Amino acid sequence: MNYGISVLFRAIPLLMALVCFGYGWFIYDYGTDPNRFVAGPVVFSLGMICIALFSTAATIIRQIINTFGNVSRYLLPALGYLSTIITLIVGIHTLRQPSTASFVAGHVICGVGLITACVATTATSSTRFTMITINAKKTGHDGARRRPPEGGGAGGARGGG
């Protein structure tokens, strides 16, 4: 994987988080329907999943491009868990508001927080995938094309099977 593609794959979740934050705020602030009190905060909270996705993608990609160190090992998963904690706190706070819309939105935001925790856990477990860098070297992810195995592979020399 070249550096430009790695930056793109790490930037996509961050850009989607900004879209979710902006669109959630827009729905909440400019909506005319009472459902905006549910839809706005829920869409906003989806951006937190994107932050956790960034931490997972960055953990794996930094291993592939050989820039993964001790700071990345702890900081990236911590970012995912921080987004989880923030989402759960906001969900519980929203849940405790007196309106019915807040009751519904709070439950959904807490569910989004649990999903964020799952994604953040993927980032944490990815720090232990020792074969990522080894497999990246074996399969020629530097853009080189792989040759088929000698002898024609599984189908024999004639390519049949």
N, C-alpha and C positions, 0 to 999 in steps of 0.2 A: 504494500500500500504506500503510495507516495504521500508526501507531506500535505499537498494541496487537498487531496481527497480526505485525508484525516481531519483537516480543519473543517471542511464542509460537513462531514458526518458528525462532528462535535457541535457545529454551529446550528444545525437543523433543530435539535431539541430546544436550544435556547431561543431561537426565533419563534418556534411554535409556542413556547411559554409566554413570550411577549404578546403574541396574537391572542392567546387565551386570557391573559391579564387585561389587555386592552378591550377585547370584545366583551368580557364579563363586566368590566367597568361601564362600557357603553350601554349594554343591556340594562344594567341596574340604574344608571343615571338618566338615560334618555328614553327608556321604555315608557309606554303609556298604560300597559296592562298590569294589573296587580300581580300577575305571575312573574314579573320582573324581579320581585323580591326573592324568588326561588331561583330562577334561571341565571340571573346575574352572578350571585355568589358561587353557584355551582360551576358555571363556565370559568369563572376566575380561578376556582380551586383546581381545575383540570391542568392549569399551568404548573402546579406543583408536581404533578406526575411527570411533566416534561423536564423539570429540573432534576428529578430522580433519574429519568432516562438519560439525561446528559451525564450524570455521574457514572452510570453504568457504561455508556458508550465511551466516555473518556478513559475509564479504567481499562477497558479491553483494547481500545485503539492505541493508547500509550504503551501498552505491552507489545503490540504488533510493531510499532515504529521505534521500539527500544528507547523510550524516554520515560519509562515507568520507574519511579524510585520510592523511597520511604515516605516522602511528603505526599505523593499521589496515593500511595497505599492506604493512608489514613484520612487524608483530606477529602478525597472524592467520595468515599462511602459516607463520611460524616456530613457532607453536603446533602446527600440523599436523605439521611436520617433527620437532618435539621428541617428539611422541607416536610418530612412526615410529621414531626413534632408541631411545627407551625400550623399545618393543615388540621391536625387533630385538635389543637387548642382553639383555633378559629371555629371549627365545627362544634365543639362543646359549648363555646361562648354563644354561637348562633342558636344552638339548640335550646339554650336556657332563656331565650327571649320569649315574651308572652304571646306573640302572634302565631297563628297556625302556619303561615308561610315560613317563619323562622324555624319552627319545629321540623317541617319537612326538609328545608334547606340544610339545617344542622345535621340531620341524619345522613343526607346524601354526602355532605362534605366530610363527615366522619368516615363514610365508606370510601370516599376518594382518598382520605388519609391512610386507610388500611391498604389500599392498592399501592399508594406511594411507598408504604413500608415494604411491600413485596418487591417493588422495583429497586428500592434502595438495598434490600438484602441481596439482590442479584449483583449489584455493584460490589458488595462486600465479599460474596463468594467468588467473584471474578478475580479478586486479588490472589486467590489460591490456585488459579488455573495455570499450572506450570507449563503446560504444553502449548500455550498460545504462541509464544515466540519460536519454539522449536518447529511447530507445524507451519508457521508463516514462512520459515526458511525452506522447509522441505517442499512446499507446494509452489514455490516461485511466485509469491505474491508481489514481487517487485516489477511485474509486468512481463516477465519472460514467459514464453509459451512452453507448456510441458509436452514432452514426447510420450507417445504410447509405450508401454512396456515391451521389451524384446520378446519376440515370439508371437506377437499379435494379440496379447492379452487373453481374456477369458474365452474368447471365441476361437482360439487357434490361429494358425497362419492364414487361413482363408477368410477369417472374419465372420464365419457362420456361428451359430450357437444353438 
